[in-house]
């Protein structure tokens, strides 16, 4: 199914019709995946738009550029005003995904960062639930390993790195599963192909530590804060495959997936049938961050009034 995007995007420091925003066939971003991107959710509520943790996503994007050695001129203030203008121009009629990204127009026929001046672009795509919130996910361990930070930066959402996710997700979907779980180079379970993981094992909450081969997920940071505020203890310890098969609950967290629970992994049921208590707690808390008035965490929401 062809993905539709909203009619206007931000490209070359201007708002332009999306079909006019084109990169050369020879751009290094096209040829070598030399991009960094962000993925942010926007929610349409009562005539206004609520964007979740815009500044944190912008900071992670800038940090990705720093890891790569790229220079980004845009400040958060100018980025936020461009995004505000873009949202108002598009007038989304439902929830959407906001995809800011860094690109180069360099046409150098070699994979090296010739021009460190990367530009920022952004577009919007309609996005409701990626996975049905009431259904548990059917997961599998991918035969592709998550790349180690010794080979590629795990803390940057660099375009080229996502070939790893694409291979894993495609194999999982072809085999009839919803998503793939990734083992690292040592065989520990680190994340899903596009989401972080939380494992409940013998009543304890386990999360891989940030220093492992994981993306420093903004949804996961949110989960950690919600868990800490409710006095729940988190163990940052390596998680192995048989712990996952034996888990009471397995949760996926990420901007696209939001908070979802696993029904099974490799056809082995996870915990009791249906949604477990931690999934219920985190899904409800997470939904309240967007929907509850007054907003429980206004510092995480950029509210844009649609004129
Ligand atoms: N891991 C990977 C590999 C991802 O692509 C994503 C999605 N950005 C996540 C984890 C979750 O991160 P976030 O909560 O910031 O979307």
py3Dmol code that shows the C-alpha trace and the ligand (Angstrom):
import py3Dmol

protein = """\
ATOM      1  CA  UNK A   1       0.000   0.000   0.000  1.00  0.00           C
ATOM      2  CA  UNK A   2       1.370   3.396  -1.030  1.00  0.00           C
ATOM      3  CA  UNK A   3       1.974   5.732   1.935  1.00  0.00           C
ATOM      4  CA  UNK A   4       0.366   9.132   1.507  1.00  0.00           C
ATOM      5  CA  UNK A   5       2.020  12.251   2.882  1.00  0.00           C
ATOM      6  CA  UNK A   6       0.474  15.631   3.572  1.00  0.00           C
ATOM      7  CA  UNK A   7       0.615  18.220   0.764  1.00  0.00           C
ATOM      8  CA  UNK A   8       3.276  20.575   2.174  1.00  0.00           C
ATOM      9  CA  UNK A   9       6.741  19.899   3.505  1.00  0.00           C
ATOM     10  CA  UNK A  10       9.717  21.889   4.800  1.00  0.00           C
ATOM     11  CA  UNK A  11      12.662  21.714   2.397  1.00  0.00           C
ATOM     12  CA  UNK A  12      15.518  24.103   1.633  1.00  0.00           C
ATOM     13  CA  UNK A  13      14.416  26.364   4.514  1.00  0.00           C
ATOM     14  CA  UNK A  14      10.963  26.913   3.019  1.00  0.00           C
ATOM     15  CA  UNK A  15       7.483  25.404   3.074  1.00  0.00           C
ATOM     16  CA  UNK A  16       6.896  23.948  -0.402  1.00  0.00           C
ATOM     17  CA  UNK A  17       4.453  21.506  -2.036  1.00  0.00           C
ATOM     18  CA  UNK A  18       5.680  18.015  -1.127  1.00  0.00           C
ATOM     19  CA  UNK A  19       5.933  16.930  -4.778  1.00  0.00           C
ATOM     20  CA  UNK A  20       8.406  19.781  -5.438  1.00  0.00           C
ATOM     21  CA  UNK A  21      10.843  18.686  -2.708  1.00  0.00           C
ATOM     22  CA  UNK A  22      13.260  16.539  -4.686  1.00  0.00           C
ATOM     23  CA  UNK A  23      16.835  15.440  -4.161  1.00  0.00           C
ATOM     24  CA  UNK A  24      19.203  14.597  -6.990  1.00  0.00           C
ATOM     25  CA  UNK A  25      19.475  10.973  -8.088  1.00  0.00           C
ATOM     26  CA  UNK A  26      23.185  11.320  -7.234  1.00  0.00           C
ATOM     27  CA  UNK A  27      22.767  12.757  -3.724  1.00  0.00           C
ATOM     28  CA  UNK A  28      24.871  10.925  -1.165  1.00  0.00           C
ATOM     29  CA  UNK A  29      21.749  10.787   1.002  1.00  0.00           C
ATOM     30  CA  UNK A  30      20.024   8.730  -1.711  1.00  0.00           C
ATOM     31  CA  UNK A  31      23.020   6.601  -2.667  1.00  0.00           C
ATOM     32  CA  UNK A  32      24.518   5.836   0.756  1.00  0.00           C
ATOM     33  CA  UNK A  33      21.679   6.463   3.187  1.00  0.00           C
ATOM     34  CA  UNK A  34      23.566   9.470   4.562  1.00  0.00           C
ATOM     35  CA  UNK A  35      20.688  10.933   6.517  1.00  0.00           C
ATOM     36  CA  UNK A  36      19.636  11.182  10.126  1.00  0.00           C
ATOM     37  CA  UNK A  37      15.976  11.330  10.946  1.00  0.00           C
ATOM     38  CA  UNK A  38      13.487  11.820  13.725  1.00  0.00           C
ATOM     39  CA  UNK A  39      10.030  10.323  14.103  1.00  0.00           C
ATOM     40  CA  UNK A  40       7.527  12.262  16.167  1.00  0.00           C
ATOM     41  CA  UNK A  41       3.806  11.888  16.803  1.00  0.00           C
ATOM     42  CA  UNK A  42       1.257  14.651  16.429  1.00  0.00           C
ATOM     43  CA  UNK A  43      -2.235  14.201  17.837  1.00  0.00           C
ATOM     44  CA  UNK A  44      -5.278  16.134  16.706  1.00  0.00           C
ATOM     45  CA  UNK A  45      -7.479  17.023  19.673  1.00  0.00           C
ATOM     46  CA  UNK A  46     -10.353  19.547  19.766  1.00  0.00           C
ATOM     47  CA  UNK A  47      -9.132  21.800  16.966  1.00  0.00           C
ATOM     48  CA  UNK A  48      -5.546  21.887  18.124  1.00  0.00           C
ATOM     49  CA  UNK A  49      -2.490  19.756  17.542  1.00  0.00           C
ATOM     50  CA  UNK A  50      -0.402  18.251  20.333  1.00  0.00           C
ATOM     51  CA  UNK A  51       3.133  17.229  19.387  1.00  0.00           C
ATOM     52  CA  UNK A  52       4.872  14.872  21.795  1.00  0.00           C
ATOM     53  CA  UNK A  53       8.358  15.768  23.077  1.00  0.00           C
ATOM     54  CA  UNK A  54       9.348  17.858  20.047  1.00  0.00           C
ATOM     55  CA  UNK A  55      12.424  19.375  21.699  1.00  0.00           C
ATOM     56  CA  UNK A  56      13.727  15.983  22.888  1.00  0.00           C
ATOM     57  CA  UNK A  57      13.383  14.603  19.356  1.00  0.00           C
ATOM     58  CA  UNK A  58      15.136  17.675  17.941  1.00  0.00           C
ATOM     59  CA  UNK A  59      17.968  17.275  20.457  1.00  0.00           C
ATOM     60  CA  UNK A  60      18.390  13.594  19.567  1.00  0.00           C
ATOM     61  CA  UNK A  61      18.482  14.529  15.870  1.00  0.00           C
ATOM     62  CA  UNK A  62      21.164  17.152  16.582  1.00  0.00           C
ATOM     63  CA  UNK A  63      23.093  14.641  18.626  1.00  0.00           C
ATOM     64  CA  UNK A  64      22.937  12.195  15.697  1.00  0.00           C
ATOM     65  CA  UNK A  65      24.490  14.942  13.535  1.00  0.00           C
ATOM     66  CA  UNK A  66      27.170  15.493  16.169  1.00  0.00           C
ATOM     67  CA  UNK A  67      28.064  11.781  16.163  1.00  0.00           C
ATOM     68  CA  UNK A  68      28.372  11.938  12.357  1.00  0.00           C
ATOM     69  CA  UNK A  69      30.405  15.159  12.464  1.00  0.00           C
ATOM     70  CA  UNK A  70      27.778  17.154  10.558  1.00  0.00           C
ATOM     71  CA  UNK A  71      27.025  20.823  11.135  1.00  0.00           C
ATOM     72  CA  UNK A  72      23.410  21.868  11.646  1.00  0.00           C
ATOM     73  CA  UNK A  73      22.689  25.566  11.698  1.00  0.00           C
ATOM     74  CA  UNK A  74      19.063  25.345  12.790  1.00  0.00           C
ATOM     75  CA  UNK A  75      18.286  26.266  16.414  1.00  0.00           C
ATOM     76  CA  UNK A  76      15.393  24.692  18.271  1.00  0.00           C
ATOM     77  CA  UNK A  77      13.520  28.007  18.145  1.00  0.00           C
ATOM     78  CA  UNK A  78      13.696  28.261  14.360  1.00  0.00           C
ATOM     79  CA  UNK A  79      12.945  24.527  13.968  1.00  0.00           C
ATOM     80  CA  UNK A  80       9.874  24.827  16.183  1.00  0.00           C
ATOM     81  CA  UNK A  81       8.565  27.820  14.271  1.00  0.00           C
ATOM     82  CA  UNK A  82       9.094  26.009  10.922  1.00  0.00           C
ATOM     83  CA  UNK A  83       7.225  22.952  12.253  1.00  0.00           C
ATOM     84  CA  UNK A  84       4.417  25.137  13.602  1.00  0.00           C
ATOM     85  CA  UNK A  85       4.068  26.820  10.199  1.00  0.00           C
ATOM     86  CA  UNK A  86       4.173  23.441   8.447  1.00  0.00           C
ATOM     87  CA  UNK A  87       1.461  21.965  10.655  1.00  0.00           C
ATOM     88  CA  UNK A  88      -0.803  24.995  10.219  1.00  0.00           C
ATOM     89  CA  UNK A  89      -0.297  24.947   6.438  1.00  0.00           C
ATOM     90  CA  UNK A  90      -1.205  21.242   6.219  1.00  0.00           C
ATOM     91  CA  UNK A  91      -4.149  21.411   8.664  1.00  0.00           C
ATOM     92  CA  UNK A  92      -3.993  17.656   9.467  1.00  0.00           C
ATOM     93  CA  UNK A  93      -7.452  16.128   9.852  1.00  0.00           C
ATOM     94  CA  UNK A  94      -6.282  13.398  12.220  1.00  0.00           C
ATOM     95  CA  UNK A  95      -3.244  12.071  14.085  1.00  0.00           C
ATOM     96  CA  UNK A  96      -0.015  12.136  12.130  1.00  0.00           C
ATOM     97  CA  UNK A  97       3.652  11.319  12.047  1.00  0.00           C
ATOM     98  CA  UNK A  98       6.175  14.122  11.731  1.00  0.00           C
ATOM     99  CA  UNK A  99       9.436  13.176  10.048  1.00  0.00           C
ATOM    100  CA  UNK A 100      12.218  15.766  10.292  1.00  0.00           C
ATOM    101  CA  UNK A 101      15.460  14.604   8.712  1.00  0.00           C
ATOM    102  CA  UNK A 102      18.945  15.771   7.766  1.00  0.00           C
ATOM    103  CA  UNK A 103      20.149  15.451   4.200  1.00  0.00           C
ATOM    104  CA  UNK A 104      23.001  16.480   1.962  1.00  0.00           C
ATOM    105  CA  UNK A 105      22.845  17.651  -1.640  1.00  0.00           C
ATOM    106  CA  UNK A 106      26.446  16.498  -2.204  1.00  0.00           C
ATOM    107  CA  UNK A 107      26.766  14.318  -5.328  1.00  0.00           C
ATOM    108  CA  UNK A 108      30.230  12.961  -4.489  1.00  0.00           C
ATOM    109  CA  UNK A 109      30.613   9.435  -5.886  1.00  0.00           C
ATOM    110  CA  UNK A 110      32.209   8.074  -2.724  1.00  0.00           C
ATOM    111  CA  UNK A 111      30.906   7.178   0.713  1.00  0.00           C
ATOM    112  CA  UNK A 112      32.488   9.868   2.831  1.00  0.00           C
ATOM    113  CA  UNK A 113      31.085  13.003   4.420  1.00  0.00           C
ATOM    114  CA  UNK A 114      32.448  15.493   1.886  1.00  0.00           C
ATOM    115  CA  UNK A 115      30.169  18.330   2.873  1.00  0.00           C
ATOM    116  CA  UNK A 116      29.504  18.533   6.613  1.00  0.00           C
ATOM    117  CA  UNK A 117      26.726  21.103   6.112  1.00  0.00           C
ATOM    118  CA  UNK A 118      23.570  19.057   6.359  1.00  0.00           C
ATOM    119  CA  UNK A 119      20.165  20.617   5.846  1.00  0.00           C
ATOM    120  CA  UNK A 120      16.983  19.927   7.714  1.00  0.00           C
ATOM    121  CA  UNK A 121      13.747  18.928   6.003  1.00  0.00           C
ATOM    122  CA  UNK A 122      10.416  17.691   7.385  1.00  0.00           C
ATOM    123  CA  UNK A 123       7.175  16.158   6.165  1.00  0.00           C
ATOM    124  CA  UNK A 124       3.976  14.832   7.701  1.00  0.00           C
ATOM    125  CA  UNK A 125       2.132  11.565   7.092  1.00  0.00           C
ATOM    126  CA  UNK A 126      -1.232  10.432   8.475  1.00  0.00           C
ATOM    127  CA  UNK A 127      -0.665   7.879  11.263  1.00  0.00           C
ATOM    128  CA  UNK A 128      -3.242   6.254  13.491  1.00  0.00           C
ATOM    129  CA  UNK A 129      -2.519   3.078  15.443  1.00  0.00           C
ATOM    130  CA  UNK A 130       0.342   1.133  13.890  1.00  0.00           C
ATOM    131  CA  UNK A 131      -0.675  -1.960  15.900  1.00  0.00           C
ATOM    132  CA  UNK A 132      -4.142  -2.522  17.370  1.00  0.00           C
ATOM    133  CA  UNK A 133      -3.798  -1.546  21.083  1.00  0.00           C
ATOM    134  CA  UNK A 134      -6.154  -4.288  22.267  1.00  0.00           C
ATOM    135  CA  UNK A 135      -4.277  -7.092  20.506  1.00  0.00           C
ATOM    136  CA  UNK A 136      -1.086  -8.717  21.715  1.00  0.00           C
ATOM    137  CA  UNK A 137       1.760  -8.853  19.209  1.00  0.00           C
ATOM    138  CA  UNK A 138       3.169 -12.003  17.667  1.00  0.00           C
ATOM    139  CA  UNK A 139       6.933 -11.586  17.725  1.00  0.00           C
ATOM    140  CA  UNK A 140       9.947 -13.559  16.588  1.00  0.00           C
ATOM    141  CA  UNK A 141      13.681 -13.387  17.104  1.00  0.00           C
ATOM    142  CA  UNK A 142      15.333 -12.181  13.933  1.00  0.00           C
ATOM    143  CA  UNK A 143      18.192 -14.144  12.422  1.00  0.00           C
ATOM    144  CA  UNK A 144      19.752 -10.728  11.705  1.00  0.00           C
ATOM    145  CA  UNK A 145      21.714  -9.389  14.677  1.00  0.00           C
ATOM    146  CA  UNK A 146      21.449  -5.776  15.855  1.00  0.00           C
ATOM    147  CA  UNK A 147      24.647  -4.021  14.722  1.00  0.00           C
ATOM    148  CA  UNK A 148      27.142  -3.227  17.412  1.00  0.00           C
ATOM    149  CA  UNK A 149      28.151   0.339  18.210  1.00  0.00           C
ATOM    150  CA  UNK A 150      31.658  -0.788  17.239  1.00  0.00           C
ATOM    151  CA  UNK A 151      30.407  -0.785  13.615  1.00  0.00           C
ATOM    152  CA  UNK A 152      27.649   1.822  13.385  1.00  0.00           C
ATOM    153  CA  UNK A 153      26.353   4.433  15.827  1.00  0.00           C
ATOM    154  CA  UNK A 154      23.395   3.024  17.729  1.00  0.00           C
ATOM    155  CA  UNK A 155      22.464   6.420  19.225  1.00  0.00           C
ATOM    156  CA  UNK A 156      21.891   8.145  15.866  1.00  0.00           C
ATOM    157  CA  UNK A 157      18.839   7.412  13.739  1.00  0.00           C
ATOM    158  CA  UNK A 158      20.984   7.277  10.616  1.00  0.00           C
ATOM    159  CA  UNK A 159      19.150   6.261   7.431  1.00  0.00           C
ATOM    160  CA  UNK A 160      21.676   3.617   6.367  1.00  0.00           C
ATOM    161  CA  UNK A 161      21.484   1.877   9.755  1.00  0.00           C
ATOM    162  CA  UNK A 162      17.823   1.109   9.111  1.00  0.00           C
ATOM    163  CA  UNK A 163      18.691  -1.539   6.520  1.00  0.00           C
ATOM    164  CA  UNK A 164      19.212  -3.690   9.619  1.00  0.00           C
ATOM    165  CA  UNK A 165      15.600  -3.042  10.748  1.00  0.00           C
ATOM    166  CA  UNK A 166      14.270  -3.470   7.209  1.00  0.00           C
ATOM    167  CA  UNK A 167      15.837  -6.924   6.825  1.00  0.00           C
ATOM    168  CA  UNK A 168      14.583  -8.061  10.221  1.00  0.00           C
ATOM    169  CA  UNK A 169      11.051  -6.662   9.816  1.00  0.00           C
ATOM    170  CA  UNK A 170      10.620  -8.024   6.300  1.00  0.00           C
ATOM    171  CA  UNK A 171      11.627 -11.544   7.318  1.00  0.00           C
ATOM    172  CA  UNK A 172       9.359 -11.395  10.384  1.00  0.00           C
ATOM    173  CA  UNK A 173       6.343 -10.196   8.378  1.00  0.00           C
ATOM    174  CA  UNK A 174       6.921 -12.756   5.610  1.00  0.00           C
ATOM    175  CA  UNK A 175       6.881 -15.456   8.267  1.00  0.00           C
ATOM    176  CA  UNK A 176       3.543 -14.154   9.619  1.00  0.00           C
ATOM    177  CA  UNK A 177       4.794 -12.249  12.688  1.00  0.00           C
ATOM    178  CA  UNK A 178       4.086  -8.605  13.569  1.00  0.00           C
ATOM    179  CA  UNK A 179       7.595  -7.506  14.536  1.00  0.00           C
ATOM    180  CA  UNK A 180      11.128  -8.784  15.062  1.00  0.00           C
ATOM    181  CA  UNK A 181      13.145  -8.877  18.280  1.00  0.00           C
ATOM    182  CA  UNK A 182      16.853  -8.235  17.893  1.00  0.00           C
ATOM    183  CA  UNK A 183      19.741 -10.037  19.576  1.00  0.00           C
ATOM    184  CA  UNK A 184      23.006  -8.139  19.880  1.00  0.00           C
ATOM    185  CA  UNK A 185      26.386  -9.496  18.797  1.00  0.00           C
ATOM    186  CA  UNK A 186      26.699 -11.407  22.119  1.00  0.00           C
ATOM    187  CA  UNK A 187      23.216 -12.921  21.828  1.00  0.00           C
ATOM    188  CA  UNK A 188      21.431 -10.707  24.381  1.00  0.00           C
ATOM    189  CA  UNK A 189      18.004  -9.320  23.554  1.00  0.00           C
ATOM    190  CA  UNK A 190      18.343  -5.572  23.097  1.00  0.00           C
ATOM    191  CA  UNK A 191      15.305  -4.188  21.303  1.00  0.00           C
ATOM    192  CA  UNK A 192      12.749  -4.760  18.567  1.00  0.00           C
ATOM    193  CA  UNK A 193      13.432  -3.654  15.000  1.00  0.00           C
ATOM    194  CA  UNK A 194      11.788  -0.242  15.543  1.00  0.00           C
ATOM    195  CA  UNK A 195      11.034  -0.156  19.269  1.00  0.00           C
ATOM    196  CA  UNK A 196      12.591  -0.602  22.702  1.00  0.00           C
ATOM    197  CA  UNK A 197      11.631  -3.422  25.052  1.00  0.00           C
ATOM    198  CA  UNK A 198      10.585  -3.846  28.671  1.00  0.00           C
ATOM    199  CA  UNK A 199      10.546  -7.339  30.163  1.00  0.00           C
ATOM    200  CA  UNK A 200       8.725  -8.381  33.332  1.00  0.00           C
ATOM    201  CA  UNK A 201      10.448 -11.480  34.669  1.00  0.00           C
ATOM    202  CA  UNK A 202       9.606 -12.986  38.068  1.00  0.00           C
ATOM    203  CA  UNK A 203       7.793  -9.746  39.027  1.00  0.00           C
ATOM    204  CA  UNK A 204      10.779  -7.524  38.263  1.00  0.00           C
ATOM    205  CA  UNK A 205      11.033  -4.943  35.480  1.00  0.00           C
ATOM    206  CA  UNK A 206      14.090  -5.359  33.231  1.00  0.00           C
ATOM    207  CA  UNK A 207      15.231  -2.836  30.613  1.00  0.00           C
ATOM    208  CA  UNK A 208      18.457  -3.011  28.581  1.00  0.00           C
ATOM    209  CA  UNK A 209      20.767  -0.180  29.639  1.00  0.00           C
ATOM    210  CA  UNK A 210      21.376   2.749  27.288  1.00  0.00           C
ATOM    211  CA  UNK A 211      25.012   1.677  26.825  1.00  0.00           C
ATOM    212  CA  UNK A 212      23.881  -1.470  25.009  1.00  0.00           C
ATOM    213  CA  UNK A 213      23.172  -1.598  21.243  1.00  0.00           C
ATOM    214  CA  UNK A 214      19.855   0.244  21.583  1.00  0.00           C
ATOM    215  CA  UNK A 215      18.411   3.512  20.464  1.00  0.00           C
ATOM    216  CA  UNK A 216      17.969   5.899  23.409  1.00  0.00           C
ATOM    217  CA  UNK A 217      14.217   5.883  22.886  1.00  0.00           C
ATOM    218  CA  UNK A 218      12.171   8.899  23.864  1.00  0.00           C
ATOM    219  CA  UNK A 219       9.116   6.748  24.572  1.00  0.00           C
ATOM    220  CA  UNK A 220      11.326   4.582  26.803  1.00  0.00           C
ATOM    221  CA  UNK A 221      12.561   7.672  28.664  1.00  0.00           C
ATOM    222  CA  UNK A 222       8.893   8.530  29.173  1.00  0.00           C
ATOM    223  CA  UNK A 223       8.141   5.016  30.467  1.00  0.00           C
ATOM    224  CA  UNK A 224      11.098   5.141  32.853  1.00  0.00           C
ATOM    225  CA  UNK A 225       9.897   8.453  34.282  1.00  0.00           C
ATOM    226  CA  UNK A 226       6.342   7.141  34.697  1.00  0.00           C
ATOM    227  CA  UNK A 227       7.642   3.993  36.409  1.00  0.00           C
ATOM    228  CA  UNK A 228       9.929   5.950  38.728  1.00  0.00           C
ATOM    229  CA  UNK A 229       7.186   8.400  39.661  1.00  0.00           C
ATOM    230  CA  UNK A 230       5.000   5.479  40.676  1.00  0.00           C
ATOM    231  CA  UNK A 231       7.797   4.032  42.809  1.00  0.00           C
ATOM    232  CA  UNK A 232       8.493   0.998  40.620  1.00  0.00           C
ATOM    233  CA  UNK A 233      12.019  -0.371  40.562  1.00  0.00           C
ATOM    234  CA  UNK A 234      13.792  -0.950  37.218  1.00  0.00           C
ATOM    235  CA  UNK A 235      16.690  -3.347  36.716  1.00  0.00           C
ATOM    236  CA  UNK A 236      19.103  -2.434  33.925  1.00  0.00           C
ATOM    237  CA  UNK A 237      20.564  -5.831  33.201  1.00  0.00           C
ATOM    238  CA  UNK A 238      21.309  -7.990  30.168  1.00  0.00           C
ATOM    239  CA  UNK A 239      18.262  -9.930  29.024  1.00  0.00           C
ATOM    240  CA  UNK A 240      18.710 -13.303  27.376  1.00  0.00           C
ATOM    241  CA  UNK A 241      16.467 -15.159  25.004  1.00  0.00           C
ATOM    242  CA  UNK A 242      15.143 -17.679  27.504  1.00  0.00           C
ATOM    243  CA  UNK A 243      14.202 -14.873  29.930  1.00  0.00           C
ATOM    244  CA  UNK A 244      12.009 -13.468  27.166  1.00  0.00           C
ATOM    245  CA  UNK A 245      10.379 -16.833  26.480  1.00  0.00           C
ATOM    246  CA  UNK A 246       9.771 -17.181  30.241  1.00  0.00           C
ATOM    247  CA  UNK A 247       8.615 -13.573  30.817  1.00  0.00           C
ATOM    248  CA  UNK A 248       5.396 -12.565  32.584  1.00  0.00           C
ATOM    249  CA  UNK A 249       5.096  -9.595  30.221  1.00  0.00           C
ATOM    250  CA  UNK A 250       6.993  -8.219  27.252  1.00  0.00           C
ATOM    251  CA  UNK A 251       6.298  -4.645  26.137  1.00  0.00           C
ATOM    252  CA  UNK A 252       7.386  -2.726  23.068  1.00  0.00           C
ATOM    253  CA  UNK A 253       7.735   1.062  23.315  1.00  0.00           C
ATOM    254  CA  UNK A 254       8.363   3.554  20.535  1.00  0.00           C
ATOM    255  CA  UNK A 255       6.895   6.550  18.771  1.00  0.00           C
ATOM    256  CA  UNK A 256       5.290   4.520  15.996  1.00  0.00           C
ATOM    257  CA  UNK A 257       4.223   1.493  18.055  1.00  0.00           C
ATOM    258  CA  UNK A 258       3.491   3.537  21.236  1.00  0.00           C
ATOM    259  CA  UNK A 259       3.093   0.975  24.066  1.00  0.00           C
ATOM    260  CA  UNK A 260       2.141  -2.530  23.017  1.00  0.00           C
ATOM    261  CA  UNK A 261       2.367  -5.958  24.654  1.00  0.00           C
ATOM    262  CA  UNK A 262       3.501  -9.271  23.213  1.00  0.00           C
ATOM    263  CA  UNK A 263       1.095 -12.140  22.977  1.00  0.00           C
ATOM    264  CA  UNK A 264       3.792 -14.601  21.921  1.00  0.00           C
ATOM    265  CA  UNK A 265       7.400 -14.897  20.838  1.00  0.00           C
ATOM    266  CA  UNK A 266       8.230 -17.630  18.331  1.00  0.00           C
ATOM    267  CA  UNK A 267       4.799 -19.174  19.084  1.00  0.00           C
ATOM    268  CA  UNK A 268       5.544 -19.406  22.821  1.00  0.00           C
ATOM    269  CA  UNK A 269       2.859 -17.569  24.817  1.00  0.00           C
ATOM    270  CA  UNK A 270       4.141 -14.714  26.978  1.00  0.00           C
ATOM    271  CA  UNK A 271       2.608 -14.665  30.461  1.00  0.00           C
ATOM    272  CA  UNK A 272      -1.135 -15.022  30.910  1.00  0.00           C
ATOM    273  CA  UNK A 273      -3.408 -14.456  27.887  1.00  0.00           C
ATOM    274  CA  UNK A 274      -4.298 -10.806  27.239  1.00  0.00           C
ATOM    275  CA  UNK A 275      -2.920  -7.520  28.521  1.00  0.00           C
ATOM    276  CA  UNK A 276      -0.832  -7.780  31.677  1.00  0.00           C
ATOM    277  CA  UNK A 277      -0.843  -5.306  34.586  1.00  0.00           C
ATOM    278  CA  UNK A 278       2.281  -3.371  33.549  1.00  0.00           C
ATOM    279  CA  UNK A 279       1.026  -2.968  29.978  1.00  0.00           C
ATOM    280  CA  UNK A 280      -2.320  -1.717  31.302  1.00  0.00           C
ATOM    281  CA  UNK A 281      -0.641   0.746  33.677  1.00  0.00           C
ATOM    282  CA  UNK A 282       1.757   2.173  31.083  1.00  0.00           C
ATOM    283  CA  UNK A 283      -0.764   2.307  28.226  1.00  0.00           C
ATOM    284  CA  UNK A 284      -3.227   4.237  30.382  1.00  0.00           C
ATOM    285  CA  UNK A 285      -0.598   6.606  31.801  1.00  0.00           C
ATOM    286  CA  UNK A 286       0.819   7.215  28.324  1.00  0.00           C
ATOM    287  CA  UNK A 287      -2.610   7.984  26.839  1.00  0.00           C
ATOM    288  CA  UNK A 288      -3.285  10.464  29.664  1.00  0.00           C
ATOM    289  CA  UNK A 289      -0.174  12.460  28.694  1.00  0.00           C
ATOM    290  CA  UNK A 290      -1.948  13.424  25.460  1.00  0.00           C
ATOM    291  CA  UNK A 291      -5.616  13.333  26.420  1.00  0.00           C
ATOM    292  CA  UNK A 292      -5.940  14.423  30.014  1.00  0.00           C
ATOM    293  CA  UNK A 293      -6.813  18.049  30.694  1.00  0.00           C
ATOM    294  CA  UNK A 294      -5.059  19.804  32.291  1.00  0.00           C
ATOM    295  CA  UNK A 295      -2.085  18.098  30.669  1.00  0.00           C
ATOM    296  CA  UNK A 296      -0.168  16.054  33.287  1.00  0.00           C
ATOM    297  CA  UNK A 297       3.182  16.997  31.661  1.00  0.00           C
ATOM    298  CA  UNK A 298       2.704  20.214  29.664  1.00  0.00           C
ATOM    299  CA  UNK A 299       6.486  20.460  29.203  1.00  0.00           C
ATOM    300  CA  UNK A 300       6.299  17.420  26.889  1.00  0.00           C
ATOM    301  CA  UNK A 301       3.561  18.817  24.654  1.00  0.00           C
ATOM    302  CA  UNK A 302       3.887  21.470  21.950  1.00  0.00           C
ATOM    303  CA  UNK A 303       0.348  22.670  21.405  1.00  0.00           C
ATOM    304  CA  UNK A 304      -0.449  24.284  18.065  1.00  0.00           C
ATOM    305  CA  UNK A 305      -3.789  26.010  17.655  1.00  0.00           C
ATOM    306  CA  UNK A 306      -5.230  25.587  14.156  1.00  0.00           C
ATOM    307  CA  UNK A 307      -6.609  28.984  13.072  1.00  0.00           C
TER     308      UNK A 307
END
"""
ligand_1 = """\
16
LIG
N 14.691 1.472 18.618
C 14.746 1.705 17.306
C 15.723 0.950 16.489
C 13.888 2.644 16.721
O 13.936 2.890 15.398
C 12.960 3.330 17.515
C 12.014 4.339 16.901
N 12.580 5.610 16.852
C 12.945 3.064 18.893
C 13.825 2.131 19.410
C 12.015 3.819 19.811
O 12.447 5.167 19.957
P 11.428 6.352 20.221
O 10.658 5.992 21.428
O 12.299 7.536 20.419
O 10.571 6.462 19.017
"""
view = py3Dmol.view(width=600, height=400)
view.addModel(protein, "pdb")
view.setStyle({"model": 0}, {"cartoon": {"style": "trace"}})
view.addModel(ligand_1, "xyz")
view.setStyle({"model": 1}, {"stick": {}})
view.zoomTo()
view.show()
